[in-house]
Amino acid sequence: NQAWMHTSVGEIRADDDLCLDAWANTMPGDVFIQKCHGAQGNQKWTFDKDAGTFKSDSGNCLESFAGDGGTKGLKINTCNGAETQKWKWDTEEAVAV
């Protein structure tokens, strides 16, 4: 487990100066953990509290997935209202619902 924060400039950032970073030409696309660069772009995320979604700067949604062997991860994908795209975010933690 890691603690993540959603900063005032839209980064989803860990304490160790790492940010969620996403880019892709096709969906679903990969999400990476990269050093925060402060330029927003592919590290900018907007949380829609009503929909419970995090959208990338390109307008795609952050999505959780379970892979083979019980692995878990994140992707970006076209927003479609799926439960795997809904997040609960508060001052303590964000979890997939």
Disulfide bonds with the S-S distance in Angstrom:
Cys19-Cys36 1.99
Cys61-Cys79 2.00
